[in-house]
């Protein structure tokens, strides 16, 4: 079993939904997704409050609907993956 930086469910969600942020596929396997997310320093936050805090710290206006931002991937367990493209 491979050791990934990110959980398998995070990698699968990214692979499935990467088209929302990128015009072309950047990863087709769990290994590629893990390497790519690590290189991009992607972040997983536990909830919407942490998501807003993350963007507040970057100086992004969180009055906009950040839940629908291209770089935000909603995970099945309620957490969020943030990939800054």
N, CA, C and O atoms as a Maestro MAE file, in Angstrom:
{
 s_m_m2io_version
 :::
 2.0.0
}

f_m_ct {
 s_m_title
 :::
 protein
 m_atom[340] {
  # First column is atom index #
  i_m_mmod_type
  r_m_x_coord
  r_m_y_coord
  r_m_z_coord
  i_m_residue_number
  s_m_chain_name
  s_m_pdb_residue_name
  s_m_pdb_atom_name
  i_m_atomic_number
  :::
  1 25 0.850 -1.195 0.000 1 A "UNK " " N  " 7
  2 3 0.000 0.000 0.000 1 A "UNK " " CA " 6
  3 2 0.885 1.244 0.000 1 A "UNK " " C  " 6
  4 15 1.834 1.348 0.777 1 A "UNK " " O  " 8
  5 25 0.562 2.172 -0.873 2 A "UNK " " N  " 7
  6 3 1.373 3.381 -1.026 2 A "UNK " " CA " 6
  7 2 1.121 4.363 0.114 2 A "UNK " " C  " 6
  8 15 0.026 4.432 0.674 2 A "UNK " " O  " 8
  9 25 2.150 5.106 0.434 3 A "UNK " " N  " 7
  10 3 2.019 6.179 1.420 3 A "UNK " " CA " 6
  11 2 1.864 7.493 0.678 3 A "UNK " " C  " 6
  12 15 2.750 7.901 -0.073 3 A "UNK " " O  " 8
  13 25 0.740 8.150 0.890 4 A "UNK " " N  " 7
  14 3 0.465 9.419 0.234 4 A "UNK " " CA " 6
  15 2 0.486 10.536 1.267 4 A "UNK " " C  " 6
  16 15 0.223 10.319 2.450 4 A "UNK " " O  " 8
  17 25 0.806 11.738 0.794 5 A "UNK " " N  " 7
  18 3 0.725 12.924 1.644 5 A "UNK " " CA " 6
  19 2 -0.743 13.218 1.988 5 A "UNK " " C  " 6
  20 15 -1.065 13.640 3.099 5 A "UNK " " O  " 8
  21 25 -1.610 12.985 1.013 6 A "UNK " " N  " 7
  22 3 -3.033 13.291 1.151 6 A "UNK " " CA " 6
  23 2 -3.831 11.993 1.227 6 A "UNK " " C  " 6
  24 15 -3.418 10.970 0.681 6 A "UNK " " O  " 8
  25 25 -4.961 12.041 1.899 7 A "UNK " " N  " 7
  26 3 -5.822 10.871 2.028 7 A "UNK " " CA " 6
  27 2 -6.356 10.453 0.657 7 A "UNK " " C  " 6
  28 15 -6.532 11.281 -0.237 7 A "UNK " " O  " 8
  29 25 -6.607 9.163 0.513 8 A "UNK " " N  " 7
  30 3 -7.106 8.618 -0.751 8 A "UNK " " CA " 6
  31 2 -8.384 9.320 -1.203 8 A "UNK " " C  " 6
  32 15 -8.540 9.602 -2.391 8 A "UNK " " O  " 8
  33 25 -9.296 9.604 -0.282 9 A "UNK " " N  " 7
  34 3 -10.555 10.266 -0.648 9 A "UNK " " CA " 6
  35 2 -10.308 11.678 -1.193 9 A "UNK " " C  " 6
  36 15 -11.032 12.136 -2.078 9 A "UNK " " O  " 8
  37 25 -9.303 12.360 -0.674 10 A "UNK " " N  " 7
  38 3 -8.941 13.702 -1.163 10 A "UNK " " CA " 6
  39 2 -8.401 13.590 -2.588 10 A "UNK " " C  " 6
  40 15 -8.776 14.363 -3.470 10 A "UNK " " O  " 8
  41 25 -7.524 12.625 -2.797 11 A "UNK " " N  " 7
  42 3 -6.929 12.431 -4.125 11 A "UNK " " CA " 6
  43 2 -7.990 12.060 -5.159 11 A "UNK " " C  " 6
  44 15 -7.979 12.569 -6.280 11 A "UNK " " O  " 8
  45 25 -8.903 11.172 -4.776 12 A "UNK " " N  " 7
  46 3 -9.963 10.756 -5.694 12 A "UNK " " CA " 6
  47 2 -10.873 11.928 -6.048 12 A "UNK " " C  " 6
  48 15 -11.268 12.076 -7.205 12 A "UNK " " O  " 8
  49 25 -11.203 12.751 -5.078 13 A "UNK " " N  " 7
  50 3 -12.040 13.925 -5.339 13 A "UNK " " CA " 6
  51 2 -11.327 14.878 -6.288 13 A "UNK " " C  " 6
  52 15 -11.940 15.408 -7.214 13 A "UNK " " O  " 8
  53 25 -10.037 15.096 -6.063 14 A "UNK " " N  " 7
  54 3 -9.288 15.988 -6.943 14 A "UNK " " CA " 6
  55 2 -9.239 15.445 -8.367 14 A "UNK " " C  " 6
  56 15 -9.475 16.187 -9.320 14 A "UNK " " O  " 8
  57 25 -8.936 14.166 -8.520 15 A "UNK " " N  " 7
  58 3 -8.866 13.573 -9.862 15 A "UNK " " CA " 6
  59 2 -10.205 13.723 -10.575 15 A "UNK " " C  " 6
  60 15 -10.250 14.095 -11.747 15 A "UNK " " O  " 8
  61 25 -11.276 13.439 -9.880 16 A "UNK " " N  " 7
  62 3 -12.626 13.486 -10.462 16 A "UNK " " CA " 6
  63 2 -13.038 14.902 -10.860 16 A "UNK " " C  " 6
  64 15 -13.735 15.088 -11.858 16 A "UNK " " O  " 8
  65 25 -12.610 15.901 -10.082 17 A "UNK " " N  " 7
  66 3 -13.103 17.268 -10.277 17 A "UNK " " CA " 6
  67 2 -12.054 18.270 -10.737 17 A "UNK " " C  " 6
  68 15 -12.317 19.472 -10.733 17 A "UNK " " O  " 8
  69 25 -10.871 17.807 -11.134 18 A "UNK " " N  " 7
  70 3 -9.803 18.730 -11.491 18 A "UNK " " CA " 6
  71 2 -10.167 19.665 -12.641 18 A "UNK " " C  " 6
  72 15 -9.571 20.734 -12.777 18 A "UNK " " O  " 8
  73 25 -11.125 19.283 -13.459 19 A "UNK " " N  " 7
  74 3 -11.570 20.118 -14.576 19 A "UNK " " CA " 6
  75 2 -12.185 21.443 -14.149 19 A "UNK " " C  " 6
  76 15 -12.270 22.368 -14.957 19 A "UNK " " O  " 8
  77 25 -12.614 21.554 -12.898 20 A "UNK " " N  " 7
  78 3 -13.188 22.822 -12.437 20 A "UNK " " CA " 6
  79 2 -12.111 23.903 -12.310 20 A "UNK " " C  " 6
  80 15 -12.428 25.093 -12.304 20 A "UNK " " O  " 8
  81 25 -10.837 23.496 -12.208 21 A "UNK " " N  " 7
  82 3 -9.752 24.458 -12.031 21 A "UNK " " CA " 6
  83 2 -8.785 24.462 -13.210 21 A "UNK " " C  " 6
  84 15 -8.198 25.496 -13.528 21 A "UNK " " O  " 8
  85 25 -8.620 23.325 -13.850 22 A "UNK " " N  " 7
  86 3 -7.635 23.205 -14.919 22 A "UNK " " CA " 6
  87 2 -8.299 22.802 -16.233 22 A "UNK " " C  " 6
  88 15 -9.219 21.985 -16.246 22 A "UNK " " O  " 8
  89 25 -7.822 23.385 -17.344 23 A "UNK " " N  " 7
  90 3 -8.375 23.072 -18.660 23 A "UNK " " CA " 6
  91 2 -8.002 21.665 -19.118 23 A "UNK " " C  " 6
  92 15 -8.767 21.010 -19.826 23 A "UNK " " O  " 8
  93 25 -6.820 21.208 -18.708 24 A "UNK " " N  " 7
  94 3 -6.367 19.872 -19.068 24 A "UNK " " CA " 6
  95 2 -6.101 19.077 -17.794 24 A "UNK " " C  " 6
  96 15 -5.839 19.651 -16.737 24 A "UNK " " O  " 8
  97 25 -6.170 17.768 -17.902 25 A "UNK " " N  " 7
  98 3 -5.901 16.923 -16.732 25 A "UNK " " CA " 6
  99 2 -4.453 17.128 -16.266 25 A "UNK " " C  " 6
  100 15 -3.523 17.147 -17.073 25 A "UNK " " O  " 8
  101 25 -4.290 17.278 -14.969 26 A "UNK " " N  " 7
  102 3 -2.951 17.389 -14.391 26 A "UNK " " CA " 6
  103 2 -2.569 16.110 -13.660 26 A "UNK " " C  " 6
  104 15 -1.406 15.914 -13.307 26 A "UNK " " O  " 8
  105 25 -3.550 15.238 -13.432 27 A "UNK " " N  " 7
  106 3 -3.285 13.974 -12.740 27 A "UNK " " CA " 6
  107 2 -4.314 12.939 -13.165 27 A "UNK " " C  " 6
  108 15 -5.508 13.222 -13.267 27 A "UNK " " O  " 8
  109 25 -3.812 11.717 -13.412 28 A "UNK " " N  " 7
  110 3 -4.706 10.630 -13.780 28 A "UNK " " CA " 6
  111 2 -4.673 9.485 -12.777 28 A "UNK " " C  " 6
  112 15 -5.545 8.616 -12.794 28 A "UNK " " O  " 8
  113 25 -3.673 9.480 -11.907 29 A "UNK " " N  " 7
  114 3 -3.557 8.411 -10.918 29 A "UNK " " CA " 6
  115 2 -3.451 9.023 -9.527 29 A "UNK " " C  " 6
  116 15 -3.223 10.223 -9.374 29 A "UNK " " O  " 8
  117 25 -3.619 8.180 -8.523 30 A "UNK " " N  " 7
  118 3 -3.472 8.662 -7.151 30 A "UNK " " CA " 6
  119 2 -2.066 9.216 -6.922 30 A "UNK " " C  " 6
  120 15 -1.897 10.241 -6.261 30 A "UNK " " O  " 8
  121 25 -1.062 8.535 -7.469 31 A "UNK " " N  " 7
  122 3 0.321 8.978 -7.307 31 A "UNK " " CA " 6
  123 2 0.533 10.354 -7.924 31 A "UNK " " C  " 6
  124 15 1.137 11.231 -7.307 31 A "UNK " " O  " 8
  125 25 0.032 10.539 -9.144 32 A "UNK " " N  " 7
  126 3 0.181 11.828 -9.820 32 A "UNK " " CA " 6
  127 2 -0.559 12.924 -9.064 32 A "UNK " " C  " 6
  128 15 -0.048 14.034 -8.915 32 A "UNK " " O  " 8
  129 25 -1.750 12.616 -8.592 33 A "UNK " " N  " 7
  130 3 -2.530 13.609 -7.847 33 A "UNK " " CA " 6
  131 2 -1.815 13.998 -6.558 33 A "UNK " " C  " 6
  132 15 -1.756 15.178 -6.210 33 A "UNK " " O  " 8
  133 25 -1.280 13.019 -5.858 34 A "UNK " " N  " 7
  134 3 -0.580 13.287 -4.612 34 A "UNK " " CA " 6
  135 2 0.650 14.172 -4.858 34 A "UNK " " C  " 6
  136 15 0.878 15.140 -4.133 34 A "UNK " " O  " 8
  137 25 1.429 13.836 -5.875 35 A "UNK " " N  " 7
  138 3 2.611 14.629 -6.205 35 A "UNK " " CA " 6
  139 2 2.220 16.046 -6.599 35 A "UNK " " C  " 6
  140 15 2.857 17.011 -6.177 35 A "UNK " " O  " 8
  141 25 1.176 16.170 -7.407 36 A "UNK " " N  " 7
  142 3 0.740 17.490 -7.857 36 A "UNK " " CA " 6
  143 2 0.241 18.343 -6.689 36 A "UNK " " C  " 6
  144 15 0.629 19.504 -6.555 36 A "UNK " " O  " 8
  145 25 -0.613 17.773 -5.852 37 A "UNK " " N  " 7
  146 3 -1.148 18.532 -4.718 37 A "UNK " " CA " 6
  147 2 -0.035 18.927 -3.752 37 A "UNK " " C  " 6
  148 15 -0.059 20.021 -3.186 37 A "UNK " " O  " 8
  149 25 0.930 18.046 -3.565 38 A "UNK " " N  " 7
  150 3 2.065 18.368 -2.702 38 A "UNK " " CA " 6
  151 2 2.872 19.516 -3.293 38 A "UNK " " C  " 6
  152 15 3.262 20.439 -2.577 38 A "UNK " " O  " 8
  153 25 3.122 19.462 -4.592 39 A "UNK " " N  " 7
  154 3 3.879 20.513 -5.275 39 A "UNK " " CA " 6
  155 2 3.145 21.862 -5.183 39 A "UNK " " C  " 6
  156 15 3.770 22.910 -5.024 39 A "UNK " " O  " 8
  157 25 1.818 21.812 -5.284 40 A "UNK " " N  " 7
  158 3 1.003 23.029 -5.233 40 A "UNK " " CA " 6
  159 2 0.748 23.500 -3.796 40 A "UNK " " C  " 6
  160 15 0.130 24.541 -3.573 40 A "UNK " " O  " 8
  161 25 1.234 22.715 -2.828 41 A "UNK " " N  " 7
  162 3 1.007 22.989 -1.412 41 A "UNK " " CA " 6
  163 2 -0.485 23.141 -1.106 41 A "UNK " " C  " 6
  164 15 -0.907 24.058 -0.402 41 A "UNK " " O  " 8
  165 25 -1.263 22.215 -1.657 42 A "UNK " " N  " 7
  166 3 -2.706 22.204 -1.425 42 A "UNK " " CA " 6
  167 2 -2.987 21.995 0.061 42 A "UNK " " C  " 6
  168 15 -2.212 21.360 0.777 42 A "UNK " " O  " 8
  169 25 -4.102 22.538 0.497 43 A "UNK " " N  " 7
  170 3 -4.469 22.511 1.910 43 A "UNK " " CA " 6
  171 2 -5.849 21.892 2.075 43 A "UNK " " C  " 6
  172 15 -6.745 22.124 1.264 43 A "UNK " " O  " 8
  173 25 -6.007 21.112 3.117 44 A "UNK " " N  " 7
  174 3 -7.320 20.579 3.482 44 A "UNK " " CA " 6
  175 2 -7.746 21.261 4.776 44 A "UNK " " C  " 6
  176 15 -7.011 21.256 5.763 44 A "UNK " " O  " 8
  177 25 -8.944 21.850 4.759 45 A "UNK " " N  " 7
  178 3 -9.494 22.477 5.971 45 A "UNK " " CA " 6
  179 2 -10.736 21.707 6.389 45 A "UNK " " C  " 6
  180 15 -11.396 21.071 5.567 45 A "UNK " " O  " 8
  181 25 -11.046 21.773 7.684 46 A "UNK " " N  " 7
  182 3 -12.102 20.933 8.248 46 A "UNK " " CA " 6
  183 2 -13.521 21.413 8.004 46 A "UNK " " C  " 6
  184 15 -14.451 20.607 8.000 46 A "UNK " " O  " 8
  185 25 -13.707 22.717 7.799 47 A "UNK " " N  " 7
  186 3 -15.072 23.226 7.687 47 A "UNK " " CA " 6
  187 2 -15.085 24.586 6.985 47 A "UNK " " C  " 6
  188 15 -14.038 25.137 6.642 47 A "UNK " " O  " 8
  189 25 -16.284 25.108 6.783 48 A "UNK " " N  " 7
  190 3 -16.452 26.376 6.073 48 A "UNK " " CA " 6
  191 2 -15.810 27.543 6.830 48 A "UNK " " C  " 6
  192 15 -15.282 28.466 6.209 48 A "UNK " " O  " 8
  193 25 -15.852 27.508 8.155 49 A "UNK " " N  " 7
  194 3 -15.236 28.568 8.943 49 A "UNK " " CA " 6
  195 2 -13.724 28.621 8.696 49 A "UNK " " C  " 6
  196 15 -13.159 29.700 8.518 49 A "UNK " " O  " 8
  197 25 -13.074 27.460 8.686 50 A "UNK " " N  " 7
  198 3 -11.638 27.416 8.410 50 A "UNK " " CA " 6
  199 2 -11.339 27.823 6.969 50 A "UNK " " C  " 6
  200 15 -10.307 28.432 6.687 50 A "UNK " " O  " 8
  201 25 -12.248 27.483 6.066 51 A "UNK " " N  " 7
  202 3 -12.105 27.883 4.670 51 A "UNK " " CA " 6
  203 2 -12.095 29.407 4.562 51 A "UNK " " C  " 6
  204 15 -11.239 29.982 3.889 51 A "UNK " " O  " 8
  205 25 -13.038 30.049 5.220 52 A "UNK " " N  " 7
  206 3 -13.097 31.514 5.196 52 A "UNK " " CA " 6
  207 2 -11.867 32.128 5.856 52 A "UNK " " C  " 6
  208 15 -11.338 33.127 5.370 52 A "UNK " " O  " 8
  209 25 -11.413 31.542 6.951 53 A "UNK " " N  " 7
  210 3 -10.211 32.033 7.629 53 A "UNK " " CA " 6
  211 2 -8.999 31.945 6.713 53 A "UNK " " C  " 6
  212 15 -8.175 32.859 6.669 53 A "UNK " " O  " 8
  213 25 -8.896 30.849 5.989 54 A "UNK " " N  " 7
  214 3 -7.781 30.652 5.060 54 A "UNK " " CA " 6
  215 2 -7.740 31.789 4.041 54 A "UNK " " C  " 6
  216 15 -6.691 32.392 3.811 54 A "UNK " " O  " 8
  217 25 -8.897 32.075 3.431 55 A "UNK " " N  " 7
  218 3 -8.949 33.122 2.419 55 A "UNK " " CA " 6
  219 2 -8.803 34.514 3.033 55 A "UNK " " C  " 6
  220 15 -8.222 35.406 2.415 55 A "UNK " " O  " 8
  221 25 -9.324 34.703 4.239 56 A "UNK " " N  " 7
  222 3 -9.125 35.985 4.940 56 A "UNK " " CA " 6
  223 2 -7.639 36.270 5.119 56 A "UNK " " C  " 6
  224 15 -7.186 37.395 4.904 56 A "UNK " " O  " 8
  225 25 -6.883 35.248 5.513 57 A "UNK " " N  " 7
  226 3 -5.449 35.414 5.723 57 A "UNK " " CA " 6
  227 2 -4.723 35.771 4.429 57 A "UNK " " C  " 6
  228 15 -3.683 36.429 4.462 57 A "UNK " " O  " 8
  229 25 -5.265 35.343 3.295 58 A "UNK " " N  " 7
  230 3 -4.676 35.678 2.000 58 A "UNK " " CA " 6
  231 2 -5.134 37.046 1.504 58 A "UNK " " C  " 6
  232 15 -4.634 37.548 0.498 58 A "UNK " " O  " 8
  233 25 -6.089 37.647 2.214 59 A "UNK " " N  " 7
  234 3 -6.613 38.942 1.800 59 A "UNK " " CA " 6
  235 2 -7.688 38.855 0.736 59 A "UNK " " C  " 6
  236 15 -7.981 39.841 0.059 59 A "UNK " " O  " 8
  237 25 -8.278 37.674 0.587 60 A "UNK " " N  " 7
  238 3 -9.347 37.474 -0.390 60 A "UNK " " CA " 6
  239 2 -10.674 37.851 0.255 60 A "UNK " " C  " 6
  240 15 -10.938 37.492 1.403 60 A "UNK " " O  " 8
  241 25 -11.502 38.572 -0.482 61 A "UNK " " N  " 7
  242 3 -12.813 38.988 0.021 61 A "UNK " " CA " 6
  243 2 -13.704 37.760 0.163 61 A "UNK " " C  " 6
  244 15 -14.088 37.141 -0.829 61 A "UNK " " O  " 8
  245 25 -14.025 37.419 1.392 62 A "UNK " " N  " 7
  246 3 -14.854 36.236 1.623 62 A "UNK " " CA " 6
  247 2 -16.345 36.555 1.577 62 A "UNK " " C  " 6
  248 15 -17.176 35.702 1.888 62 A "UNK " " O  " 8
  249 25 -16.679 37.768 1.194 63 A "UNK " " N  " 7
  250 3 -18.094 38.086 0.974 63 A "UNK " " CA " 6
  251 2 -18.575 37.407 -0.306 63 A "UNK " " C  " 6
  252 15 -19.756 37.093 -0.454 63 A "UNK " " O  " 8
  253 25 -17.637 37.187 -1.229 64 A "UNK " " N  " 7
  254 3 -17.973 36.440 -2.440 64 A "UNK " " CA " 6
  255 2 -18.235 34.991 -2.047 64 A "UNK " " C  " 6
  256 15 -17.872 34.562 -0.952 64 A "UNK " " O  " 8
  257 25 -18.852 34.257 -2.926 65 A "UNK " " N  " 7
  258 3 -19.181 32.861 -2.629 65 A "UNK " " CA " 6
  259 2 -17.945 31.985 -2.813 65 A "UNK " " C  " 6
  260 15 -17.750 31.395 -3.876 65 A "UNK " " O  " 8
  261 25 -17.116 31.901 -1.779 66 A "UNK " " N  " 7
  262 3 -15.874 31.139 -1.892 66 A "UNK " " CA " 6
  263 2 -16.120 29.637 -1.993 66 A "UNK " " C  " 6
  264 15 -15.242 28.899 -2.439 66 A "UNK " " O  " 8
  265 25 -17.284 29.183 -1.591 67 A "UNK " " N  " 7
  266 3 -17.597 27.753 -1.711 67 A "UNK " " CA " 6
  267 2 -17.637 27.318 -3.169 67 A "UNK " " C  " 6
  268 15 -17.420 26.146 -3.476 67 A "UNK " " O  " 8
  269 25 -17.915 28.256 -4.066 68 A "UNK " " N  " 7
  270 3 -17.992 27.943 -5.489 68 A "UNK " " CA " 6
  271 2 -16.755 28.385 -6.250 68 A "UNK " " C  " 6
  272 15 -16.741 28.353 -7.481 68 A "UNK " " O  " 8
  273 25 -15.717 28.796 -5.535 69 A "UNK " " N  " 7
  274 3 -14.468 29.188 -6.185 69 A "UNK " " CA " 6
  275 2 -13.851 27.960 -6.847 69 A "UNK " " C  " 6
  276 15 -13.951 26.852 -6.321 69 A "UNK " " O  " 8
  277 25 -13.216 28.156 -7.995 70 A "UNK " " N  " 7
  278 3 -12.638 27.039 -8.752 70 A "UNK " " CA " 6
  279 2 -11.580 26.290 -7.957 70 A "UNK " " C  " 6
  280 15 -11.394 25.089 -8.154 70 A "UNK " " O  " 8
  281 25 -10.888 26.983 -7.064 71 A "UNK " " N  " 7
  282 3 -9.812 26.328 -6.315 71 A "UNK " " CA " 6
  283 2 -10.285 25.593 -5.066 71 A "UNK " " C  " 6
  284 15 -9.476 25.019 -4.336 71 A "UNK " " O  " 8
  285 25 -11.584 25.608 -4.823 72 A "UNK " " N  " 7
  286 3 -12.151 24.942 -3.645 72 A "UNK " " CA " 6
  287 2 -12.878 23.673 -4.083 72 A "UNK " " C  " 6
  288 15 -13.807 23.718 -4.889 72 A "UNK " " O  " 8
  289 25 -12.435 22.540 -3.535 73 A "UNK " " N  " 7
  290 3 -13.032 21.245 -3.832 73 A "UNK " " CA " 6
  291 2 -13.712 20.737 -2.566 73 A "UNK " " C  " 6
  292 15 -13.048 20.505 -1.556 73 A "UNK " " O  " 8
  293 25 -15.037 20.563 -2.613 74 A "UNK " " N  " 7
  294 3 -15.769 20.058 -1.459 74 A "UNK " " CA " 6
  295 2 -15.585 18.556 -1.363 74 A "UNK " " C  " 6
  296 15 -15.826 17.823 -2.323 74 A "UNK " " O  " 8
  297 25 -15.161 18.113 -0.209 75 A "UNK " " N  " 7
  298 3 -14.959 16.683 0.025 75 A "UNK " " CA " 6
  299 2 -16.234 16.073 0.594 75 A "UNK " " C  " 6
  300 15 -17.037 16.774 1.209 75 A "UNK " " O  " 8
  301 25 -16.421 14.787 0.395 76 A "UNK " " N  " 7
  302 3 -17.650 14.104 0.820 76 A "UNK " " CA " 6
  303 2 -17.893 14.176 2.328 76 A "UNK " " C  " 6
  304 15 -19.037 14.094 2.775 76 A "UNK " " O  " 8
  305 25 -16.833 14.327 3.108 77 A "UNK " " N  " 7
  306 3 -16.989 14.344 4.566 77 A "UNK " " CA " 6
  307 2 -17.186 15.741 5.143 77 A "UNK " " C  " 6
  308 15 -17.147 15.918 6.360 77 A "UNK " " O  " 8
  309 25 -17.400 16.748 4.270 78 A "UNK " " N  " 7
  310 3 -17.659 18.116 4.734 78 A "UNK " " CA " 6
  311 2 -16.428 18.997 4.783 78 A "UNK " " C  " 6
  312 15 -16.538 20.203 5.004 78 A "UNK " " O  " 8
  313 25 -15.254 18.410 4.581 79 A "UNK " " N  " 7
  314 3 -14.034 19.207 4.548 79 A "UNK " " CA " 6
  315 2 -13.859 19.801 3.150 79 A "UNK " " C  " 6
  316 15 -14.629 19.516 2.233 79 A "UNK " " O  " 8
  317 25 -12.829 20.632 3.013 80 A "UNK " " N  " 7
  318 3 -12.551 21.276 1.733 80 A "UNK " " CA " 6
  319 2 -11.079 21.144 1.376 80 A "UNK " " C  " 6
  320 15 -10.210 21.282 2.237 80 A "UNK " " O  " 8
  321 25 -10.805 20.879 0.118 81 A "UNK " " N  " 7
  322 3 -9.457 20.893 -0.430 81 A "UNK " " CA " 6
  323 2 -9.292 22.212 -1.170 81 A "UNK " " C  " 6
  324 15 -10.129 22.585 -1.992 81 A "UNK " " O  " 8
  325 25 -8.200 22.918 -0.870 82 A "UNK " " N  " 7
  326 3 -7.920 24.189 -1.534 82 A "UNK " " CA " 6
  327 2 -6.663 23.998 -2.370 82 A "UNK " " C  " 6
  328 15 -5.602 23.649 -1.851 82 A "UNK " " O  " 8
  329 25 -6.798 24.232 -3.677 83 A "UNK " " N  " 7
  330 3 -5.687 24.112 -4.616 83 A "UNK " " CA " 6
  331 2 -5.566 25.436 -5.345 83 A "UNK " " C  " 6
  332 15 -6.425 25.788 -6.153 83 A "UNK " " O  " 8
  333 25 -4.516 26.158 -5.064 84 A "UNK " " N  " 7
  334 3 -4.344 27.445 -5.733 84 A "UNK " " CA " 6
  335 2 -3.645 27.219 -7.065 84 A "UNK " " C  " 6
  336 15 -2.455 26.909 -7.108 84 A "UNK " " O  " 8
  337 25 -4.397 27.378 -8.155 85 A "UNK " " N  " 7
  338 3 -3.862 27.146 -9.494 85 A "UNK " " CA " 6
  339 2 -3.168 28.319 -9.952 85 A "UNK " " C  " 6
  340 15 -2.641 28.329 -11.064 85 A "UNK " " O  " 8
  :::
 }
 m_bond[339] {
  # First column is bond index #
  i_m_from
  i_m_to
  i_m_order
  :::
  1 1 2 1
  2 2 3 1
  3 3 4 2
  4 3 5 1
  5 5 6 1
  6 6 7 1
  7 7 8 2
  8 7 9 1
  9 9 10 1
  10 10 11 1
  11 11 12 2
  12 11 13 1
  13 13 14 1
  14 14 15 1
  15 15 16 2
  16 15 17 1
  17 17 18 1
  18 18 19 1
  19 19 20 2
  20 19 21 1
  21 21 22 1
  22 22 23 1
  23 23 24 2
  24 23 25 1
  25 25 26 1
  26 26 27 1
  27 27 28 2
  28 27 29 1
  29 29 30 1
  30 30 31 1
  31 31 32 2
  32 31 33 1
  33 33 34 1
  34 34 35 1
  35 35 36 2
  36 35 37 1
  37 37 38 1
  38 38 39 1
  39 39 40 2
  40 39 41 1
  41 41 42 1
  42 42 43 1
  43 43 44 2
  44 43 45 1
  45 45 46 1
  46 46 47 1
  47 47 48 2
  48 47 49 1
  49 49 50 1
  50 50 51 1
  51 51 52 2
  52 51 53 1
  53 53 54 1
  54 54 55 1
  55 55 56 2
  56 55 57 1
  57 57 58 1
  58 58 59 1
  59 59 60 2
  60 59 61 1
  61 61 62 1
  62 62 63 1
  63 63 64 2
  64 63 65 1
  65 65 66 1
  66 66 67 1
  67 67 68 2
  68 67 69 1
  69 69 70 1
  70 70 71 1
  71 71 72 2
  72 71 73 1
  73 73 74 1
  74 74 75 1
  75 75 76 2
  76 75 77 1
  77 77 78 1
  78 78 79 1
  79 79 80 2
  80 79 81 1
  81 81 82 1
  82 82 83 1
  83 83 84 2
  84 83 85 1
  85 85 86 1
  86 86 87 1
  87 87 88 2
  88 87 89 1
  89 89 90 1
  90 90 91 1
  91 91 92 2
  92 91 93 1
  93 93 94 1
  94 94 95 1
  95 95 96 2
  96 95 97 1
  97 97 98 1
  98 98 99 1
  99 99 100 2
  100 99 101 1
  101 101 102 1
  102 102 103 1
  103 103 104 2
  104 103 105 1
  105 105 106 1
  106 106 107 1
  107 107 108 2
  108 107 109 1
  109 109 110 1
  110 110 111 1
  111 111 112 2
  112 111 113 1
  113 113 114 1
  114 114 115 1
  115 115 116 2
  116 115 117 1
  117 117 118 1
  118 118 119 1
  119 119 120 2
  120 119 121 1
  121 121 122 1
  122 122 123 1
  123 123 124 2
  124 123 125 1
  125 125 126 1
  126 126 127 1
  127 127 128 2
  128 127 129 1
  129 129 130 1
  130 130 131 1
  131 131 132 2
  132 131 133 1
  133 133 134 1
  134 134 135 1
  135 135 136 2
  136 135 137 1
  137 137 138 1
  138 138 139 1
  139 139 140 2
  140 139 141 1
  141 141 142 1
  142 142 143 1
  143 143 144 2
  144 143 145 1
  145 145 146 1
  146 146 147 1
  147 147 148 2
  148 147 149 1
  149 149 150 1
  150 150 151 1
  151 151 152 2
  152 151 153 1
  153 153 154 1
  154 154 155 1
  155 155 156 2
  156 155 157 1
  157 157 158 1
  158 158 159 1
  159 159 160 2
  160 159 161 1
  161 161 162 1
  162 162 163 1
  163 163 164 2
  164 163 165 1
  165 165 166 1
  166 166 167 1
  167 167 168 2
  168 167 169 1
  169 169 170 1
  170 170 171 1
  171 171 172 2
  172 171 173 1
  173 173 174 1
  174 174 175 1
  175 175 176 2
  176 175 177 1
  177 177 178 1
  178 178 179 1
  179 179 180 2
  180 179 181 1
  181 181 182 1
  182 182 183 1
  183 183 184 2
  184 183 185 1
  185 185 186 1
  186 186 187 1
  187 187 188 2
  188 187 189 1
  189 189 190 1
  190 190 191 1
  191 191 192 2
  192 191 193 1
  193 193 194 1
  194 194 195 1
  195 195 196 2
  196 195 197 1
  197 197 198 1
  198 198 199 1
  199 199 200 2
  200 199 201 1
  201 201 202 1
  202 202 203 1
  203 203 204 2
  204 203 205 1
  205 205 206 1
  206 206 207 1
  207 207 208 2
  208 207 209 1
  209 209 210 1
  210 210 211 1
  211 211 212 2
  212 211 213 1
  213 213 214 1
  214 214 215 1
  215 215 216 2
  216 215 217 1
  217 217 218 1
  218 218 219 1
  219 219 220 2
  220 219 221 1
  221 221 222 1
  222 222 223 1
  223 223 224 2
  224 223 225 1
  225 225 226 1
  226 226 227 1
  227 227 228 2
  228 227 229 1
  229 229 230 1
  230 230 231 1
  231 231 232 2
  232 231 233 1
  233 233 234 1
  234 234 235 1
  235 235 236 2
  236 235 237 1
  237 237 238 1
  238 238 239 1
  239 239 240 2
  240 239 241 1
  241 241 242 1
  242 242 243 1
  243 243 244 2
  244 243 245 1
  245 245 246 1
  246 246 247 1
  247 247 248 2
  248 247 249 1
  249 249 250 1
  250 250 251 1
  251 251 252 2
  252 251 253 1
  253 253 254 1
  254 254 255 1
  255 255 256 2
  256 255 257 1
  257 257 258 1
  258 258 259 1
  259 259 260 2
  260 259 261 1
  261 261 262 1
  262 262 263 1
  263 263 264 2
  264 263 265 1
  265 265 266 1
  266 266 267 1
  267 267 268 2
  268 267 269 1
  269 269 270 1
  270 270 271 1
  271 271 272 2
  272 271 273 1
  273 273 274 1
  274 274 275 1
  275 275 276 2
  276 275 277 1
  277 277 278 1
  278 278 279 1
  279 279 280 2
  280 279 281 1
  281 281 282 1
  282 282 283 1
  283 283 284 2
  284 283 285 1
  285 285 286 1
  286 286 287 1
  287 287 288 2
  288 287 289 1
  289 289 290 1
  290 290 291 1
  291 291 292 2
  292 291 293 1
  293 293 294 1
  294 294 295 1
  295 295 296 2
  296 295 297 1
  297 297 298 1
  298 298 299 1
  299 299 300 2
  300 299 301 1
  301 301 302 1
  302 302 303 1
  303 303 304 2
  304 303 305 1
  305 305 306 1
  306 306 307 1
  307 307 308 2
  308 307 309 1
  309 309 310 1
  310 310 311 1
  311 311 312 2
  312 311 313 1
  313 313 314 1
  314 314 315 1
  315 315 316 2
  316 315 317 1
  317 317 318 1
  318 318 319 1
  319 319 320 2
  320 319 321 1
  321 321 322 1
  322 322 323 1
  323 323 324 2
  324 323 325 1
  325 325 326 1
  326 326 327 1
  327 327 328 2
  328 327 329 1
  329 329 330 1
  330 330 331 1
  331 331 332 2
  332 331 333 1
  333 333 334 1
  334 334 335 1
  335 335 336 2
  336 335 337 1
  337 337 338 1
  338 338 339 1
  339 339 340 2
  :::
 }
}
